[in-house]
Amino acid sequence: MNKKQLLRATELLRKLVSIPSFSGEEEKRSSYLEQFFHEKGIVVERIGNNLVVRQPHPDRAKPTLMLNSHLDTVQPASTYSFDPFIPPVSDTYVYGLGSNDAGASVAAMTEAFLHFYDKNLPFNLILALSTEEENSGAHGMRMLWEKLRGEVDMAIIGEPTGMRAAVAERGLLVIDGESKGISGHAAREEGVNALYVALEDIDVLRSVKFPKISSVMGEVKLTVTQIHAGTQHNVVPDRCNFVVDIRPTEMYTNQEIMDMLQPKTKSTLQARSLVNRSSATPTGHPLYQCAKRLGIETYTSPTTSDWMRITCPALKMGPGESARSHQADEYILIKELGTGIHGYIEFITQLKTN
């Protein structure tokens, strides 16, 4: 990486931050980047608001590495001390909504892709910038992967990890539970209290043990996070709703977990989605071996990403820190952006596919 690369990436990131790009509303940011590549003479494939750029003259005999990060952001926190789209300018920081998650990865991956654009590598290189990552939308990587699954053999997912390599990522299974009772007057022994039914089921769920333990991620984690019942103080509630947050490992599919839990409860359990699966990089895969060879710290990520929506081996790595994501006054250090560019270039240079 040189100073020009860092300057270009910093300018790109500042421009991206200034363009609102909430999940499902990424059109303007996608259009800006589409024009950005066109001006460099690079062909862009646009799939919805997702963008794919490739090296010229791909060799079908070679495997393909995908660099992927997402263009969308969450809504800004109400406690921002500045306009999240017109942040203060600093020689040390890039401030603004999405600067850390995951604008820095987008900018650093773009610069790394441009560095290798016309270079011969032992694999083909593509850059895929996806949308709707934050809301698990149907028109982001879920749609994009239907186009790319036959082309891509391995991937680096750009998320703020401090350029550590996440070689495993827990999945996400959110369950809506509903218990039913019979309403009655609270002053008399009438009805069936749905809240009590739910509490009994919650106690059962708290005691569930998943016997298969991942050597990488440990046990499946289950937490009841919300509960709601009743309309007023003197009416026995006839319905109670609660939410269960489960972080699966690669030892269970989400459907297997649902099949285990439903028979244990009187409440009806409904999964919001079954597609947010866990992921793990095989220890013998070139991506894993390259991280080890370069001395990059590896770990298991507690957060999800577009990794869970693809089916090829991958790892998650990018500039910035996960703890800053979705917080007010979001920022990335410019030196972290530089570390990201250098890290991606070094990793791609050292990656061996055989």
C-alpha positions in Angstrom: 0.0 0.0 0.0 1.2 3.5 -0.8 0.0 7.0 0.3 -1.9 7.5 -2.9 -3.9 4.3 -2.3 -4.8 5.4 1.2 -5.8 8.9 0.0 -8.0 7.5 -2.7 -9.7 5.1 -0.2 -10.2 7.8 2.3 -11.8 10.1 -0.2 -14.0 7.3 -1.4 -15.1 6.4 2.1 -16.0 10.0 2.9 -18.1 10.2 -0.3 -19.9 7.0 0.6 -20.7 8.1 4.1 -22.3 11.3 2.6 -24.8 9.2 0.6 -27.6 7.7 2.8 -27.9 4.0 2.2 -30.3 2.3 4.6 -31.1 -1.3 4.1 -33.4 -1.6 1.1 -32.6 2.0 0.1 -29.1 1.6 -1.4 -29.8 2.8 -5.0 -27.9 6.2 -4.8 -24.8 4.6 -3.2 -24.8 1.8 -5.7 -25.2 4.2 -8.6 -22.3 6.3 -7.4 -20.0 3.3 -7.2 -21.3 2.0 -10.6 -20.2 5.4 -12.1 -16.9 5.3 -10.1 -15.9 2.0 -11.8 -17.2 3.0 -15.2 -14.9 6.1 -15.1 -12.0 3.7 -14.6 -13.0 1.6 -17.6 -14.2 -1.3 -15.5 -17.3 -3.2 -16.5 -19.9 -3.4 -13.6 -22.6 -6.0 -13.4 -25.5 -4.6 -11.4 -28.0 -7.1 -9.9 -30.7 -5.1 -8.2 -28.6 -2.6 -6.2 -25.7 -5.2 -5.8 -22.6 -4.6 -7.8 -20.1 -7.2 -9.1 -16.8 -6.2 -10.8 -14.3 -8.8 -12.2 -10.8 -8.9 -13.5 -10.7 -8.9 -17.3 -10.2 -12.2 -19.0 -11.1 -14.7 -16.2 -9.5 -18.1 -16.5 -12.2 -20.8 -16.0 -9.4 -23.3 -15.1 -8.6 -21.2 -12.0 -10.6 -20.9 -8.8 -12.3 -17.6 -8.0 -11.8 -15.5 -4.8 -14.6 -13.1 -4.0 -14.0 -10.0 -1.9 -17.4 -9.0 -0.4 -18.7 -6.3 1.8 -22.0 -4.5 2.2 -23.2 -1.1 1.1 -26.2 -0.7 3.5 -26.3 0.8 7.0 -28.7 0.8 9.9 -30.7 3.9 10.8 -28.6 6.5 12.8 -28.8 6.5 16.6 -30.7 9.5 18.0 -27.7 10.5 20.1 -25.4 11.6 17.2 -23.6 14.8 18.0 -23.3 15.7 14.3 -25.2 15.1 11.1 -24.3 11.5 10.3 -24.1 12.3 6.6 -22.2 15.6 7.0 -19.6 14.6 9.6 -16.7 16.7 10.7 -13.6 16.3 8.6 -10.4 15.1 10.3 -6.9 14.2 9.3 -7.0 11.2 11.6 -10.6 9.9 11.4 -13.4 9.4 9.0 -16.6 10.0 10.9 -20.2 9.2 9.9 -22.9 6.5 9.7 -21.4 3.3 8.2 -17.8 4.5 8.2 -16.8 1.5 10.4 -19.6 -0.9 9.5 -18.8 -1.6 6.7 -17.8 1.4 4.6 -14.1 1.0 5.6 -14.2 -2.6 4.3 -15.9 -1.5 1.1 -13.2 1.2 0.5 -10.3 -1.0 1.4 -11.5 -3.9 -0.7 -12.1 -1.6 -3.6 -8.6 -0.3 -3.4 -7.2 -3.9 -3.1 -9.2 -5.0 -6.1 -8.0 -2.1 -8.2 -4.4 -2.9 -7.2 -4.8 -6.4 -8.6 -7.2 -5.6 -11.4 -4.8 -6.3 -14.3 -2.4 -8.6 -12.5 -2.1 -12.3 -13.1 -3.0 -14.3 -9.9 -3.3 -18.0 -9.3 -7.0 -17.4 -9.0 -9.6 -15.1 -10.5 -10.6 -12.1 -8.3 -14.0 -10.5 -8.1 -15.4 -7.7 -5.9 -19.0 -8.1 -4.9 -20.7 -5.2 -3.0 -23.9 -6.4 -1.6 -27.0 -4.8 -0.1 -29.6 -5.5 2.6 -27.1 -7.1 4.9 -28.3 -5.3 8.0 -31.9 -6.4 7.6 -31.3 -9.9 6.1 -33.3 -8.7 3.0 -34.2 -10.9 0.1 -32.6 -8.6 -2.5 -29.0 -8.6 -1.0 -26.6 -11.5 -0.9 -29.4 -14.0 -0.8 -30.3 -12.9 -4.4 -26.8 -12.2 -5.4 -25.5 -15.6 -4.4 -28.0 -17.3 -6.8 -26.0 -15.6 -9.6 -22.5 -16.2 -8.1 -22.7 -19.7 -6.5 -21.4 -21.4 -9.6 -18.6 -18.9 -10.1 -17.1 -18.3 -6.6 -15.0 -20.9 -4.8 -13.9 -18.9 -1.7 -14.5 -15.5 -0.2 -13.3 -12.9 2.2 -16.2 -11.1 3.9 -15.4 -7.5 4.8 -16.6 -6.6 8.3 -15.0 -4.6 11.1 -12.8 -7.2 12.8 -9.6 -5.2 13.5 -8.1 -7.2 10.5 -8.3 -10.3 12.7 -9.6 -13.3 10.8 -12.9 -14.7 11.9 -12.7 -18.4 10.9 -16.1 -19.2 12.4 -19.3 -17.3 12.9 -22.3 -18.2 14.9 -25.6 -18.4 13.1 -28.8 -16.6 14.3 -32.2 -18.2 15.0 -34.9 -15.9 16.4 -38.0 -17.6 17.6 -41.4 -16.0 18.4 -43.2 -18.0 21.2 -46.9 -17.6 21.9 -48.8 -19.2 24.8 -52.6 -19.3 24.9 -54.9 -19.3 27.9 -58.4 -18.3 28.8 -59.1 -14.7 30.0 -60.9 -14.1 33.3 -61.2 -11.6 36.2 -58.0 -11.4 38.2 -60.1 -11.1 41.5 -61.7 -14.5 41.0 -60.2 -17.9 40.2 -61.1 -17.8 36.6 -59.4 -18.4 33.3 -56.0 -19.9 32.4 -53.1 -17.4 32.7 -51.2 -17.5 29.5 -48.3 -15.6 31.2 -47.8 -18.5 33.7 -47.8 -21.0 30.8 -45.2 -18.9 29.0 -43.1 -18.7 32.2 -43.2 -22.5 32.6 -42.0 -22.9 29.0 -39.3 -20.3 29.4 -38.0 -22.2 32.4 -38.0 -25.3 30.2 -36.1 -23.5 27.5 -33.5 -22.2 29.9 -32.7 -25.7 31.0 -32.3 -27.1 27.5 -28.8 -28.5 26.8 -27.6 -29.2 23.3 -25.4 -32.3 23.5 -23.3 -31.7 20.4 -20.6 -29.2 21.2 -18.6 -27.5 18.5 -14.8 -27.8 18.9 -14.6 -24.2 17.4 -17.6 -22.4 18.8 -18.6 -24.4 21.9 -22.2 -24.8 22.9 -25.3 -23.4 21.3 -26.4 -20.3 23.1 -30.1 -19.8 23.9 -31.5 -16.6 25.6 -35.1 -15.4 26.1 -34.9 -11.7 25.4 -38.5 -10.3 25.4 -41.9 -11.1 26.9 -45.3 -9.3 26.7 -48.7 -10.2 28.1 -51.9 -8.6 29.3 -54.1 -5.6 28.6 -54.8 -4.3 32.0 -54.2 -5.1 35.7 -57.5 -6.9 36.5 -57.7 -9.2 33.5 -56.0 -12.6 33.3 -54.1 -12.6 30.0 -55.2 -15.1 27.5 -52.1 -14.7 25.3 -48.5 -14.2 26.1 -45.7 -13.6 23.5 -42.0 -14.0 24.1 -38.8 -13.9 21.9 -36.0 -16.4 22.0 -32.5 -15.5 20.6 -30.4 -18.6 19.7 -26.9 -18.5 18.4 -26.3 -21.9 16.7 -23.0 -23.6 15.9 -22.2 -25.7 12.9 -23.3 -28.8 14.8 -27.0 -28.1 14.3 -29.2 -26.7 11.5 -31.8 -24.2 12.5 -34.5 -26.7 11.6 -33.0 -29.3 13.9 -33.0 -26.9 16.8 -36.7 -26.1 16.1 -37.5 -29.8 16.0 -35.8 -30.2 19.4 -37.5 -27.3 21.1 -41.2 -27.4 20.0 -42.1 -30.8 21.6 -40.8 -29.4 25.0 -43.2 -26.5 25.2 -46.9 -25.9 25.4 -46.4 -22.6 23.6 -46.2 -22.4 19.8 -42.8 -21.6 18.5 -42.3 -19.9 15.1 -38.9 -19.2 13.6 -38.6 -15.8 11.9 -36.1 -17.3 9.5 -34.2 -20.6 9.1 -31.6 -19.3 6.6 -29.2 -17.6 9.1 -26.9 -20.5 9.5 -23.6 -20.8 11.3 -20.3 -20.9 9.3 -16.8 -22.2 9.8 -13.7 -22.2 7.7 -12.2 -25.7 7.3 -8.8 -25.8 9.0 -7.1 -27.3 5.9 -8.5 -24.7 3.5 -6.1 -22.2 1.8 -7.9 -19.2 3.4 -7.3 -20.6 6.9 -3.7 -21.7 6.1 -2.9 -18.3 4.6 -4.1 -16.5 7.8 -2.0 -18.8 9.9 1.0 -18.4 7.7 0.8 -14.6 7.9 0.4 -14.7 11.7 -3.1 -13.2 11.6 -5.0 -13.8 14.8 -8.0 -16.1 14.3 -11.2 -16.2 16.4 -14.9 -17.1 16.4 -17.2 -14.1 15.7 -20.3 -13.7 17.8 -22.0 -11.6 15.2 -23.5 -12.5 11.8 -22.7 -11.3 8.3 -23.3 -12.2 4.7 -21.0 -15.1 5.3 -24.1 -17.0 6.5 -25.8 -16.5 3.1 -23.0 -18.1 0.9 -22.1 -21.7 0.6 -18.4 -21.7 -0.2 -15.4 -21.6 2.3 -14.8 -18.1 3.6 -13.4 -16.0 6.4 -14.4 -12.6 7.8 -11.8 -9.8 8.0 -11.9 -6.1 7.7 -10.7 -2.8 9.2 -12.4 -1.2 12.2 -13.9 -2.6 15.4 -17.2 -4.4 15.8 -17.9 -2.6 19.1 -18.3 0.7 17.2 -20.9 -0.7 14.8 -24.4 0.9 15.2 -23.2 3.4 17.8 -23.7 7.1 17.6 -20.7 9.2 16.2 -19.4 6.1 14.3 -15.9 6.5 13.1 -12.8 4.7 11.7 -9.2 5.7 12.1 -7.6 6.5 8.7 -4.6 4.4 9.8 -7.0 1.5 10.3 -8.2 2.0 6.8 -4.6 1.8 5.6 -4.0 -1.3 7.6 -7.0 -2.8 5.9 -5.7 -2.0 2.4 -2.3 -3.4 3.2 -3.8 -6.4 4.9 -6.0 -7.3 2.0 -3.2 -6.8 -0.5 -0.7 -8.9 1.5 -3.3 -11.7 2.0 -4.2 -11.9 -1.7 -0.5 -11.9 -2.6 0.3 -14.7 -0.2 -2.8 -16.8 -0.9 -2.0 -20.2 -2.4 -4.7 -22.4 -3.9 -2.8 -25.7 -4.1 
